[in-house]
Amino acid sequence: MDFLIFGTGLIDSFGYLGVFLVSLIFSLGLTMPLPLSTVIIFAGAIMNPLIVALFAGVGSALGESISFVLGASGNKILKKKIKFLPKIKRNLEKNKYLLPFFAMLPLPSMVLGLSAGVIKYNKYMFVISVLFGRIVKMLIYAFIGYFGRNLVF
């Protein structure tokens, strides 16, 4: 319950910028005891859910893009350890719609960005795909808060 109070205070203090910052921090993999979905659901309940989803999606995509860069820079070490990376890259390049789908899933932070960076996935396709997928995901969370606020407030 203390984490809900923390989230409320952050949103009250910083508004949409707070939503962006929380999404960015959570997507960097800095572990927090509160899932990002909870913060976005709460923000959608008290603010415009479309704008919440946009700020949260952009923040989350930016965080994953930083993870992508980290994955690309650690590429040589990880490629030697994981033998099935070329097969993953072929499947992602052949099926362009897989990455936005994965971006909508509640995967642990950094998994998507690090993985795509390691296989040297096209950085422009990565950013566009993750941005689209994360905005859709955040729209779902924000509208859960928006339509569920009558149950809570």
N, C-alpha and C positions, 0 to 999 in steps of 0.2 A: 504494500500500500504506500510505503514511503516513496517508491519509485514513481508511482502515479503522481504524487505531489511534486516530485522533482520535474517530471515531464510537464505538468501543468504550469509550474513556475517558469520553465524555459520557454514554453509557448507564450505565456503571458508577457514575459520580458522581451522576447525577440520576435514574436509573431512568425511570419513566413520565413524570415531569415533563420530563426531558430529551427524550423522544420528542415530547411536546407542543411544547416550545420549538423544537426543530429543525423540526418540521412548520410551525409558525407562521412562522418565519424564512424557510424555503424558499418558502412560499406568498406571502410579501410581495414576492418577486421579487429579493431580495438574492441575487445569484448566488454560488453555492458550487461548488467544483470537484467535489463529490460529489453525485450525484443522490439525491433524497429516497428513492427506491425502495430504494437500497442500504442506507440506514440502517434503514428499516422491515423489510426482509428480515432484516438482522442482529438487530434487536431481537426480531423474531418467533422467531428461532432460540434466544434465551436467556431470553425472558420469555414470559408468557402472551400468545399471539397475539390473543386476543379483546380483552384490555385494551389491548394495543399499538395495535390498529386503532382502538379507541374514542378513545384519547388523540391519536393521529396524525390521525384524521379530524376531530376537533373543532379541533385546532390548525390544520390545513390550511383548514378551512372559515372559521375566524376570520380567517386571513390573506387569503383570497379576499374576505371581507366588507369588510375594510379597503380592498382594491383596488376593490371595488364603490363605496365612498364616494368614493374618488379619481376614479373614472370619472364618477360622477354630478356631482361638483363641476367637472370639466373638460368637461362636457357641451356647452356652447355653442360652444367652440372646435372640438371634434371633429365635431359635427353638421354644421358648415359644410363640413368637409373630406371627409366620407364620406357619399355620397348614398344608399347602399343600407341605411342603418340602420333606416328605418321598415319595410322588408320583413323584416329579421331579427326585429324586435320582433313583427310580426304572426305570423311563423312560430313563434316561441317561445311566444306567448300561445295560439296555436291548438293546438300540440302540446306539452302540459304535460310530457311525458316526455322531451323532448329535453335539457333542462338537466341533469337527473340523469345522463343518459347522457354528456353532454359532461364532466361533473365526474369521471367514471370514466376518461376518456381521459388519456393522459400528455401533456397540453398544456403549453406553457411557462407558468411562473408568471405570475400576474396577468392573463393573456389573458381568462379567463372573467369575472373580477370587473370588470375595466375595461370590457369590452364590454357586460356587463349593466348596469353603472352608466350608461354613455353613453346607452343606449337607454331608460333609466328603467324597467327591468324591475321588477316588483313585488318590493320588498325582502324581504318575508316568504317569498314563493315561492322567491326566490333562496337565502335562507339554508337553508330546509328542503331544497331540491333539492340544493344543494352539499353540505350535511352528509350527506345520504343517499348521494350519489354518492361522496364522499370516503371515507366509512366502508367502503363496499363495496370500493373500490379498495385501501384500506389493509388490509382483511381478506385480499384476494388476496395482497398483498405479504407480510404477516405469516405467512400459512400456507405460502407458498413457503419462507420461512425455517424455519418449524417442521418441515415435512416434509423439507426439504433439509438439516437440520442433521446428519443421520447421514452425509451425503456430505462435510461439511466438518470436523466435530468428531470 
